[in-house]
Structures are given as structure tokens and as C-alpha cells.
Amino acid sequence: MPATLGLPLLFAIRLWASVCLALFIAFWLELDSPYWAGGTAAIVCQPQLGASLRKGWFRMIGTIVGAVTIVVVTACFPQDRVGYLVSLALFFSLCAFAATVLRNFASYAAALAGTTAAIIATANLGATGGASPDVFLVAINRASEISIGIACAGVVLAGTDLGGARRRLAAAFADLAAETAAGFTWTLAGPKMPSAESERRELLRRIIALESAVDQTLGESSHVRHHTLTLERAVHGLLRALDGWRRVATHLSHSADQENQAGESILCCIPSEVRLASEPGVSERWMSDPVAPRRACESALHALLAIPADTASLRLLADETATILAGLVDALDGLALLVDYPARPLRNPRSFRPGLSDWLPPLVNAARALVAIAALTVFWLTTAWTSAASAMVFTASTILTLSSSGDAAYAGAIVAVIAIACVLPSAAIMKFAMLPAFETFPAFCGVLGLFLIPAGFAMAGSRQPITATVFTTIAFVFLPLLAPTNQMSYDTAQFYNSALASIVGGGIAALALALMPPLSPALRTRRLLALALGDLRRLAVARRLPKSVDWENRMYGRLLALPEQADPSERVQLLAALSVGCEIIHLRHFAPRFAAAAKLNAALTAFARGNCEISIGLLRQIERDFASRPDTERPTATMLRMRGRILVVCEALSDHATFFKKEQRA
């Protein structure tokens, strides 16, 4: 059987087995709604083992948070129907906010907290709303059912899939590190390559895309999860190496021929393991023994920092090359962790946490969730529709799950409604035409396989994200609609009421997303660039300087938040803002030592006002003043480094003048 067919089919069988195992345990325990266990197992199952385990773990967290919250809300408003429903809507809004602020599976946990609260509330709210005294028992039952589904999916997947996320991430780290090293050495060695800038932009996109692969690896390996900071530091190291390469290339493009010769002298200090990174098979060699190139890079960076330099240009090139090698050291540390190299050095790297990029998208999502749930609640109280509580589950689930999807949220909601409509005929045929003819659990599992195996095969075999979303939604919705229990009920009115509630709930979510759409990618990109520029201008004149790591965290958060549709040049502009901010922090720290604080403040004040030409002129004057000092004042390494940092800032302001001179509008 071809691999292209075998892997999707194997996943489909795992999905079917997970659902059947969850239903068997839920039936055996005689839980009230065993279909929530089966539905949870279906939605937790992912084609990648790491993604499934990570998703299940965070779903467990979200389930507990949602169950505890709904019990607390019920205890606070036992006789107050309005207060209870308002608190429920506010909690949904808070979950939508958190689902947008958090990333990856942590975002999913926030969404599931609200969905769990809605599921538990559905079983306790009557035709006109209001709390039920049985909420605690219902919360325990629903949390137990969901936990059983998570556990069964994890057991089946972990027992039948060895996983490959760790190996794939190691290969990605090795390729990115080798390509960065090769590109940098080409920049130092020879004529300027016209494709170097586009290559750096593509590498930046790939480094940012590592985030999801890292999350999958953390779900697959407890050993790697124990060293999460090392992996975060490795990603950060790749980013710093890429930024250092950009600064070296920019400086060489602005330099005279004799200073380009300094680049060739720096190249001689780079270890052969890095200079030969462009040769075939380097990535594989680094994966098999990441410690050897790491030691060579670490030894070379110390030598570069201590190299005697009589010009600011040479000092700049030496320091930036050391920065690049330090970034490669961190990346190779992460690679050694992933391949479990026995002789890897053990360090305790500092935590690297990207900051919140923009407050507006989470606030918009929170407002949308509040308005949608409030509107559905008012409709419920007015009409006393018995299935409105079930509609609330689908509305909350759709809005919360899609909160972090950006401009794809509306399309995702439409896809969810279409998926629900597609699954209804199959669910009706199985429930009313097939299940009454079978009485044993194996026969019941066989009937489920007729639906779940094709759905799982399509989910794993699809190359289009929207198609995978359709079949994921189908696999999740199918079990609640079929609603299998120990004592099966074949009430057609109840089935079609549930079907109508699911379609109405998904439709309300789609309508809410249409009336209050997420920010467009272009607008989000403009806001992120404007916010970064505003932060940089405030940094230039701030009385209290932040730490360099705090500034890096903030800018890295904005890089991660850039939409995929953002132009590569806009990512480079954010990278330039990160670099200029770090240099400003160092310049303001060292300027008082050389009686240059007043002139530097004047230059940075001009920059904060958007006058880049004046700022560049003043900075150049400071650099010339340092260079023209009497011969009796021999330039120290610190002075040369300060001159080098001034050159970096001037060159960045010159190359990205359009960005740095923009009027700040966020």
C-alpha cells in the first residue's frame, strides 16, 4: 500500500479505536452522556502524535477550569437568573480574550474552558434559564466524560504511533542553522549576492514558523518538555544570528573597499565547521554530532570578542560575528537536546517569553463573544425555546475556537455550519435505520466505523487546511448528534431539535463574525509596525531604560503576531526595530562614560520626533568626534564598540528610512 494512502488509513483506524474505547469506558461507568467522551476523543485525535497529546493535555486544563468556574458562578447566583446568565456571558468573553492573547494549544485551552462551561450549563438551564442545584454533579460527570475521551485518545495514539515531531524539529534546526551560517560566510567572503536579502527574509519566515513544531515536540517528549527553556533559547538564537547577519551585510554595503577587506580577515577567524556549512551533508553531520560545531563556535566567539581592532568597522564586524556564533551556539544546544546527544553541555538558560503584541484583537474578540451570547440569551428568555441552551454550546464553541484564527474566522464558521449540515443525514440514517438492528457493542462499533474511518482518512489525507477543518468538525459533531447512551432513545423530535440547535448556533456564530469581523491582516500588520515604532521612539527618550531581554521579548512577540500575509519586508522592518532598540539601550548606557550623553540625547530626541536625517547627522557627528580625539587618547575597545553601535543605528535608519519616519498611527 502506498505511504500516501497507508498513513491516512492508519490514522483513521486510530481515530475509530479511540472513540470506541472512550464510549466503552463511558458505557461501563454508566455515565449520563457518554457521547461527550467519544466526541472528545474524536476532536483530540490529530495526525501528529505530539499535537494530539499536547492538545489533549490543554483540553484537560480547559475542562477543569470551565467546570470549576461554572460551579462557582452557580454558587454565587443560586436564585439570580439574570446575574447567572450575565456572569456566564462575561466568562465566555473572558475566554475569547484569553484565547486570542495565548498561542497554540494554550489558546485552545482557553477556548475549551468556555465551551466546557457552556456544556455544563446546557444540562442545568431550563426553558427560561437559571441555575440548578445539581450543577456540581453534572460538572463532575461532564469533566469525567471529557477526561475519559482525552485519556483514551492519548492511550491509543501513544500505543500505536512512535511520533516524529522531535526528529522533524531537529532537522529544521539543523537546516536553519546551516543555511544561516552558509549565507553569512558568503556575505563576508565574496561579491554581494543579490539574493541574500530574499534568503534572509525566507529564513526569518521559517524561524517564526517553528513555533507550532516546537509545541508538537513538547507534547510528544516529556524529556524535551523538561528543558523547554533550552528550546526557546535555541529559537531565539536563530533569530539573533539572522539579525546579526543582516547587520553585517548592511554595514559591508555601506563600507569602503578597505573595510570590506576587514570582512575577509574576520572570515579567517570563523571555524571551518561554519565556513563549510554550505557543503552537502552538513545538516546531517550537525545532527549526528552537534557538540563539535558548538565547541568550535564557542571558542571562535571568545576569540572574536578579544581580537585587537583599531577601527570601529573592524570592531563592529568582530562583535556582530561573535553575536552570530553565539546564536548558533544556542541553536546547536537545542539541536543537541532534540537528538539526545550524550555529551551535550547542560546550561540553565534564562526564560524567553514574547510579550503581548496588540490589545485590540483580543478586545474585539471578547466583545464579539459577549454580544453573540447576550443576543442568544435574550432570544432564549423571550421565546423559551427548549433547544436554545444547546444552540449556546455551538455558538460559544465556534466563536471561542475561532477567536485566534484572525481573518480566517468567518470562513471557519461557515465551514462549521456546512460540516454540521453534511453530517446530519449520516447521523439520522445511522441512528434510526441502522442502530435499532444491532444490540451488541461490537456491532455498534462497526456501524461507527462506517462513518469515522472515512472521515478520519479524509482528515489526515487532506492537504488543504479548510478541508481538514471540515472533517475535524464532522468527526466532533457526529457523536453528540447520534447521542448514544446505555438506554438508546430514538426520539426523532429530539434529534431534529438538536440538529436545528447546532445549525442555529453555528449560524449565529457566523453572523457575529460577519457583523464584527476580526481585524484584517493589512490592518493588523500596520498596527504592529506602528506599535513597534511607538515603542522604539519612547525607548529613545525614556527616563528609565528597560533590560535588553525585555525589549527583545516585546519585539519578538510582535514578530510572532505578524499575519502570514504580511510582506517579508515588513518582517525585516520589525527585525530592524528590534536591533535599533537594543543598540539604543547600550548607547544610552555607555554614553555618559565618554561625555557624549548630551549629544546622544539630542540625536535620539530628533529620532523620537521622526526626524531621521537630523538624528543620523548628529549620530555621525558623535562618531566623528570619537574618531578625531587626540592620538594620546588611544581608543579603547568600549569606545570602538560604541562607535560600531552608532554605525549600526545610522545604517538601519538609512536603509529603512520610510519605516522609521512614518507618522505613528496605531
C-alpha positions in Angstrom: 0.0 0.0 0.0 1.5 3.4 -0.9 2.6 5.6 2.0 0.3 8.3 0.8 -2.7 6.0 1.5 -1.3 3.9 4.4 -0.7 6.8 6.8 -4.1 8.4 6.5 -5.8 5.0 6.8 -3.8 4.1 9.9 -4.8 7.4 11.5 -8.5 6.8 10.6 -8.3 3.4 12.4 -6.7 5.1 15.4 -9.5 7.7 15.4 -12.1 5.0 15.3 -10.4 2.9 18.0 -10.1 5.9 20.3 -13.8 6.8 20.0 -14.9 3.2 20.6 -12.6 2.8 23.6 -13.9 6.1 25.1 -17.5 5.0 24.6 -16.9 1.6 26.0 -15.5 3.0 29.3 -18.2 5.6 29.5 -20.9 3.0 29.0 -19.3 0.7 31.5 -19.3 3.5 34.1 -22.9 4.3 33.2 -22.3 8.0 32.7 -25.2 10.2 31.7 -23.9 11.4 28.4 -21.2 9.0 27.1 -21.2 10.7 23.7 -19.2 13.6 25.1 -16.4 11.1 25.8 -16.5 9.8 22.2 -16.7 13.3 20.8 -13.8 14.5 22.8 -11.7 11.5 21.7 -12.6 12.4 18.1 -11.6 16.1 18.3 -8.4 15.4 20.3 -7.1 12.9 17.7 -4.6 14.6 15.3 -2.5 13.1 12.6 0.6 14.1 14.5 1.2 12.3 17.8 2.7 15.4 19.6 -0.1 17.6 18.5 -2.7 15.1 19.8 -1.0 14.7 23.2 -0.4 18.4 23.6 -4.0 19.2 22.6 -5.4 16.6 25.0 -3.3 18.0 27.9 -4.5 21.5 27.3 -8.1 20.4 26.7 -7.9 18.7 30.2 -6.8 22.0 31.7 -9.5 23.9 29.9 -12.1 21.4 31.0 -11.2 21.7 34.7 -11.1 25.5 34.6 -14.5 25.6 32.9 -16.1 23.1 35.3 -14.8 24.9 38.4 -15.9 28.3 37.0 -19.5 27.2 36.3 -19.8 25.7 39.8 -18.5 28.9 41.4 -20.9 31.0 39.2 -23.8 28.8 40.3 -22.9 29.2 43.9 -22.7 33.0 43.6 -26.0 33.3 41.9 -28.2 30.5 43.2 -31.5 32.4 42.8 -30.5 35.2 40.5 -31.2 34.2 36.9 -30.1 37.5 35.4 -26.9 37.5 37.4 -26.2 33.9 36.5 -26.6 34.5 32.7 -24.7 37.7 32.7 -21.8 36.1 34.6 -21.8 33.2 32.1 -21.7 35.7 29.1 -18.8 37.6 30.8 -16.9 34.3 31.3 -17.3 33.5 27.6 -16.0 36.9 26.8 -13.0 36.4 29.1 -12.3 33.1 27.4 -12.4 34.7 24.0 -9.9 37.3 25.2 -7.6 34.7 26.6 -7.8 32.5 23.5 -6.6 35.5 21.4 -3.8 36.5 23.8 -2.4 33.0 24.3 -0.9 31.0 21.5 -1.2 27.5 20.0 -2.6 24.9 22.4 -2.7 27.3 25.3 -5.2 29.3 23.2 -7.2 26.1 22.7 -7.3 25.5 26.5 -8.8 29.0 27.0 -11.5 28.3 24.3 -12.3 24.9 25.8 -12.8 26.4 29.3 -15.7 28.5 27.9 -17.0 25.5 25.8 -17.0 23.3 28.9 -18.9 25.9 30.9 -21.5 26.0 28.1 -21.8 22.2 28.0 -22.3 22.0 31.8 -24.7 24.9 31.8 -26.8 23.3 29.0 -27.6 20.4 31.3 -28.7 22.7 34.1 -30.6 25.5 32.4 -34.3 25.1 32.0 -36.5 26.7 29.3 -36.0 30.1 30.8 -32.5 29.8 32.2 -31.4 29.8 35.8 -29.1 27.7 37.9 -29.8 24.2 39.0 -28.7 22.7 42.4 -27.4 19.6 40.5 -24.6 21.6 38.8 -21.8 20.1 40.9 -22.7 16.5 40.0 -23.2 17.5 36.3 -19.8 19.2 36.3 -18.2 16.1 37.7 -19.9 13.9 35.1 -19.1 16.2 32.1 -15.5 16.6 33.2 -15.2 12.9 33.7 -16.6 12.2 30.2 -14.3 14.6 28.6 -11.3 13.4 30.6 -12.1 9.8 29.5 -12.1 10.8 25.9 -8.8 12.6 26.2 -7.2 9.7 28.0 -8.4 7.1 25.5 -7.2 9.1 22.5 -3.8 9.5 24.2 -3.5 5.8 25.0 -4.4 4.7 21.5 -2.2 7.2 19.8 0.8 6.7 22.1 0.5 3.0 21.9 0.4 2.8 18.1 2.5 5.8 16.9 6.1 6.4 17.8 5.9 10.0 16.7 8.3 12.0 14.6 7.9 15.6 15.7 11.2 15.6 17.6 13.2 14.3 14.6 11.4 16.8 12.2 12.2 19.7 14.5 15.8 18.7 14.8 16.1 18.6 11.1 14.6 22.0 10.8 17.0 23.4 13.4 20.0 21.9 11.6 18.9 23.2 8.2 18.2 26.7 9.5 21.5 26.9 11.4 23.5 25.6 8.4 21.8 27.9 6.0 22.3 30.9 8.2 26.0 30.1 8.7 26.5 29.5 5.0 24.8 32.7 4.0 26.7 34.7 6.5 30.1 33.3 5.3 29.2 34.1 1.7 28.4 37.7 2.7 31.9 38.0 4.3 33.8 36.2 1.6 32.8 37.4 -1.8 30.8 39.7 -4.0 27.4 40.7 -2.7 24.7 38.3 -3.7 21.5 39.9 -4.9 19.5 37.0 -3.5 21.0 37.4 0.1 18.2 39.7 1.3 15.4 37.5 0.0 17.2 34.5 1.5 17.2 36.2 4.9 13.5 37.0 4.6 12.7 33.4 3.9 14.8 32.2 6.8 13.0 34.7 9.1 9.6 33.3 8.0 10.8 29.7 8.6 12.2 30.6 12.1 8.9 32.2 13.1 7.0 29.1 11.8 9.0 26.9 14.2 6.6 27.8 17.0 3.9 25.2 16.1 6.6 22.5 15.6 8.1 23.2 19.0 4.7 22.9 20.6 4.1 19.5 18.9 7.5 18.3 20.1 6.8 19.4 23.7 3.6 17.3 23.6 5.5 14.2 22.3 8.5 14.2 24.6 8.5 14.7 28.4 12.3 14.9 28.3 12.2 17.9 25.9 9.4 19.5 27.8 11.6 19.4 31.0 14.1 21.6 29.0 11.7 23.9 27.4 13.8 27.0 28.1 16.7 25.4 26.1 14.4 25.0 23.1 13.1 28.6 23.4 16.6 29.9 23.7 17.5 27.9 20.5 14.8 29.6 18.5 15.8 33.0 19.9 19.4 32.2 19.0 18.5 31.6 15.3 16.7 34.9 15.3 19.7 36.7 16.8 22.1 35.1 14.3 19.9 36.1 11.4 19.7 39.7 12.7 23.5 39.7 13.1 23.9 38.6 9.5 21.6 41.4 8.4 23.6 44.0 10.3 26.9 42.7 8.9 25.5 42.7 5.3 24.2 46.2 5.8 27.5 47.5 7.2 29.5 46.0 4.3 27.2 47.5 1.8 27.8 51.0 3.3 31.6 50.5 3.7 34.6 51.3 1.6 36.8 48.7 -0.1 39.4 48.7 2.7 36.7 48.0 5.2 35.4 45.1 3.1 38.8 43.7 3.5 38.2 43.6 7.2 35.4 41.2 6.5 37.8 38.8 4.9 40.1 39.0 7.9 37.1 38.2 10.2 36.3 35.3 7.9 39.6 33.7 8.8 38.6 33.6 12.5 35.4 31.6 11.7 35.8 27.9 12.3 35.8 25.6 9.3 32.6 23.9 10.6 30.8 27.2 9.9 32.7 28.2 6.8 31.9 24.9 5.1 28.2 24.9 6.1 27.1 25.3 2.5 28.6 21.9 1.6 26.1 19.0 1.1 25.5 16.8 4.1 26.4 19.5 6.8 22.9 19.4 8.3 23.2 15.6 8.8 26.7 15.9 10.3 25.5 18.5 12.7 22.5 16.3 13.7 24.8 13.4 14.4 27.3 15.4 16.4 26.0 18.9 17.3 28.6 19.4 20.1 31.7 19.5 17.8 30.5 22.6 15.8 29.1 24.1 19.0 32.5 24.0 20.7 34.2 25.4 17.6 31.7 28.3 17.5 32.0 29.0 21.3 35.8 29.1 21.0 35.7 31.3 18.0 33.3 33.8 19.5 35.6 34.3 22.5 38.5 34.9 20.2 36.5 37.4 18.2 35.5 39.4 21.2 39.1 39.6 22.3 40.5 40.4 18.8 42.5 43.6 18.7 40.8 46.2 16.5 42.0 49.7 15.5 38.9 50.8 13.6 35.2 50.9 14.6 34.3 48.9 11.4 36.6 46.0 12.4 35.3 46.1 15.9 31.7 46.1 14.7 32.3 43.1 12.3 34.1 41.1 15.0 31.3 41.8 17.6 28.5 41.0 15.2 30.2 37.8 14.0 30.5 36.8 17.7 26.8 37.5 18.1 26.0 35.3 15.2 28.2 32.5 16.5 26.6 32.9 20.0 23.2 32.5 18.3 24.4 29.4 16.5 25.7 28.0 19.9 22.2 28.4 21.3 20.7 26.7 18.2 23.1 23.8 18.5 22.2 23.4 22.2 18.6 23.0 21.1 19.7 20.5 18.4 21.7 18.5 20.9 18.7 18.3 23.2 16.4 17.1 20.3 18.8 14.4 19.2 19.6 13.5 22.8 23.3 13.8 22.3 25.0 12.2 25.4 27.8 14.8 25.7 25.7 17.9 25.3 26.5 20.7 27.7 23.9 21.4 30.4 23.0 25.1 31.0 20.2 27.0 32.7 19.2 29.5 30.1 17.0 32.4 31.0 13.4 32.4 30.2 12.3 33.9 26.9 8.7 35.0 26.8 7.3 37.1 24.0 5.1 39.9 25.2 1.5 40.8 24.2 1.7 42.3 20.7 -1.6 44.2 20.5 -4.6 44.7 22.8 -7.1 45.4 20.1 -7.7 42.0 18.5 -8.4 40.2 21.9 -10.7 43.1 22.9 -12.7 42.8 19.6 -13.0 39.0 20.1 -14.1 39.4 23.6 -16.8 42.0 22.6 -18.0 39.7 19.8 -18.4 36.7 22.2 -20.2 38.9 24.7 -22.6 40.3 22.1 -23.4 37.0 20.5 -24.0 35.1 23.7 -26.1 38.0 25.1 -28.2 38.2 22.0 -28.8 34.4 22.1 -29.7 34.6 25.8 -32.2 37.4 25.2 -33.8 35.4 22.4 -33.9 32.4 24.7 -35.6 34.2 27.5 -38.1 35.8 25.1 -39.1 32.7 23.2 -38.4 30.0 25.8 -37.1 27.8 23.0 -36.2 24.5 24.7 -33.1 23.9 22.4 -31.6 27.4 22.9 -29.2 26.1 25.6 -27.8 23.5 23.0 -27.5 26.3 20.5 -25.5 28.3 23.0 -23.0 25.4 23.2 -22.3 25.5 19.4 -22.3 29.3 19.3 -19.8 29.5 22.2 -17.7 26.7 20.8 -17.4 28.1 17.3 -16.7 31.7 18.4 -14.2 30.7 21.1 -12.3 28.1 18.9 -12.0 30.6 16.0 -11.0 33.5 18.2 -7.3 33.1 17.3 -7.9 32.4 13.6 -7.8 36.1 12.5 -9.3 36.8 9.1 -10.0 33.0 8.6 -12.5 33.0 11.4 -15.6 33.8 9.3 -14.7 31.2 6.7 -14.1 28.7 9.5 -17.6 29.4 10.9 -19.2 28.9 7.5 -17.3 25.7 7.1 -18.5 24.6 10.6 -22.1 25.2 9.6 -21.6 23.3 6.3 -20.0 20.4 8.1 -22.9 20.2 10.6 -25.4 20.2 7.7 -23.4 17.5 5.9 -23.2 15.2 8.9 -27.0 15.3 9.7 -28.2 12.8 7.0 -25.5 10.3 8.0 -26.3 10.7 11.7 -30.0 10.3 11.0 -29.6 7.2 8.9 -27.3 5.5 11.4 -29.5 6.4 14.4 -32.9 5.5 13.0 -32.1 2.9 10.3 -29.0 1.0 11.4 -28.6 1.1 15.2 -32.0 -0.4 16.0 -30.9 -3.5 14.1 -27.9 -4.1 16.3 -27.8 -4.8 20.0 -24.1 -5.6 20.8 -21.3 -3.1 21.4 -19.0 -4.7 18.7 -21.8 -4.2 16.1 -22.3 -0.7 17.3 -18.6 0.0 16.8 -18.8 -1.5 13.4 -21.6 1.0 12.5 -19.5 3.9 13.8 -16.5 2.7 11.7 -18.6 3.2 8.6 -18.6 6.9 9.3 -15.5 7.6 11.4 -12.9 5.7 9.2 -13.7 7.7 6.0 -13.9 10.9 8.0 -10.5 10.2 9.6 -9.0 9.2 6.3 -10.1 12.5 4.7 -8.9 14.5 7.7 -5.4 13.1 7.6 -5.1 12.9 3.8 -6.2 16.5 3.1 -3.6 18.9 2.1 -5.9 21.9 2.4 -6.4 23.3 5.9 -10.0 24.2 5.3 -10.8 20.6 4.2 -9.1 19.2 7.3 -11.2 21.7 9.3 -14.4 20.4 7.7 -13.7 16.8 8.6 -12.5 17.6 12.1 -15.8 19.4 12.7 -17.7 16.4 11.3 -15.9 13.9 13.5 -16.7 16.0 16.6 -20.3 16.9 15.8 -21.3 13.4 14.8 -21.3 11.8 18.3 -23.4 14.5 20.1 -25.9 14.3 17.3 -26.0 10.5 17.4 -26.2 10.7 21.2 -25.5 7.1 22.1 -26.4 6.1 25.6 -26.8 2.9 27.6 -30.6 3.0 27.0 -30.8 4.4 23.5 -33.6 6.8 22.7 -34.9 7.0 19.2 -36.9 10.2 19.6 -37.0 11.9 16.2 -38.3 15.2 17.6 -35.4 15.4 20.0 -32.9 14.6 17.2 -34.1 17.2 14.9 -34.3 19.8 17.7 -30.7 19.1 18.5 -29.8 19.3 14.8 -31.6 22.6 14.5 -29.9 23.9 17.6 -26.5 23.0 16.2 -27.1 24.7 12.9 -28.6 27.8 14.5 -25.7 28.0 17.0 -23.2 27.8 14.2 -25.2 30.3 12.1 -25.3 32.8 15.0 -21.5 32.5 15.4 -21.0 33.1 11.6 -23.4 36.1 11.8 -21.5 37.6 14.7 -18.2 37.1 12.9 -19.7 38.8 9.8 -21.1 41.8 11.8 -18.0 42.2 14.0 -15.2 40.8 11.8 -11.6 40.3 13.1 -9.0 42.9 12.1 -7.8 42.4 8.5 -4.2 41.2 8.0 -3.2 44.5 6.5 -4.7 46.5 9.4 -3.0 44.1 12.0 0.3 44.5 10.2 0.0 48.3 10.1 -0.9 48.3 13.8 2.0 46.1 14.8 4.5 48.2 12.9 3.1 51.4 14.3 3.2 50.0 17.9 6.7 48.8 17.4 7.8 52.2 16.1 6.0 53.9 19.0 7.8 51.7 21.5 11.1 52.5 19.8 10.5 56.2 20.0 9.5 56.1 23.6 12.6 54.0 24.3 14.8 56.6 22.7 13.7 59.3 25.3 12.6 57.1 28.2 14.0 58.1 31.6 14.2 54.5 32.7 15.7 52.1 30.3 14.4 48.5 30.1 16.6 45.5 30.0 17.7 44.3 26.6 16.0 40.9 27.1 12.7 42.7 27.9 12.9 44.7 24.7 13.7 41.6 22.7 10.7 39.8 24.2 8.4 42.6 23.2 9.6 42.8 19.7 9.7 39.0 19.3 6.1 38.9 20.4 5.2 41.4 17.6 7.2 39.2 15.1 5.2 36.2 16.1 1.9 38.1 15.8 2.5 39.3 12.2 -0.1 37.7 9.9 1.2 35.2 7.3 0.0 37.6 4.6 2.5 40.3 5.8 5.1 41.3 3.3 8.6 39.9 4.0 9.9 43.5 4.0 7.6 44.2 7.0 9.1 41.4 9.0 12.5 42.8 8.2 11.3 46.2 9.4 10.3 44.7 12.8 13.7 43.0 13.0 15.4 46.3 12.3 13.3 47.9 15.1 14.4 45.2 17.5 18.1 45.7 16.5 17.9 49.5 16.8 16.2 49.3 20.2 19.0 47.0 21.6 21.7 49.4 20.2 19.9 52.4 21.8 19.9 50.7 25.2 23.6 50.1 25.0 24.4 53.5 23.7 22.5 55.3 26.4 24.2 53.1 29.0 27.7 53.8 27.9 27.4 57.4 26.6 28.0 59.1 30.0 31.4 57.4 30.2 32.6 59.4 27.2 30.8 62.8 27.9 28.6 62.1 24.9 25.2 61.9 26.8 24.0 65.4 25.8 24.7 64.9 22.1 23.3 61.4 22.1 20.1 62.6 23.8 19.7 65.3 21.1 20.1 62.7 18.4 17.6 60.4 20.0 15.1 63.2 20.6 15.2 64.0 16.9 14.6 60.4 16.1 11.7 60.2 18.5 10.1 63.1 16.6 10.6 61.4 13.3 13.5 63.5 12.1 15.7 60.6 10.9 18.0 62.8 8.8 18.8 65.1 11.7 19.3 62.1 14.0 21.7 60.4 11.6 23.6 63.6 11.2 24.0 64.0 15.0 25.0 60.4 15.5 27.6 60.7 12.7 29.0 63.8 14.4 29.3 61.8 17.7 31.2 59.1 15.8 33.5 61.6 14.1 34.2 63.3 17.4 35.3 59.9 18.8 37.4 59.2 15.8 39.1 62.7 15.9 40.2 62.5 19.5 43.9 63.2 20.1 46.4 60.4 19.5 47.2 60.4 23.2 43.8 59.1 23.9 44.1 55.6 22.4 40.7 54.3 21.5 39.5 51.6 23.9 37.5 48.5 23.0 34.5 50.1 24.7 34.8 53.3 22.6 35.2 51.3 19.4 32.1 49.2 20.3 30.2 52.4 20.9 31.2 53.8 17.5 30.2 50.5 16.0 26.8 50.6 17.6 26.4 54.2 16.2 27.2 52.9 12.8 24.6 50.1 13.1 21.9 52.6 14.1 22.7 55.0 11.3 22.8 52.3 8.7 19.4 50.9 9.9 17.8 54.3 9.9 19.1 54.9 6.4 18.1 51.6 4.9 14.6 51.6 6.5 14.0 55.4 6.4 10.5 55.0 5.1 9.5 52.9 8.2 11.4 55.0 10.8 10.0 58.3 9.5 6.4 57.1 9.5 3.8 59.1 11.4 2.8 56.9 14.4 -0.8 55.7 13.9 -2.0 52.7 15.9 
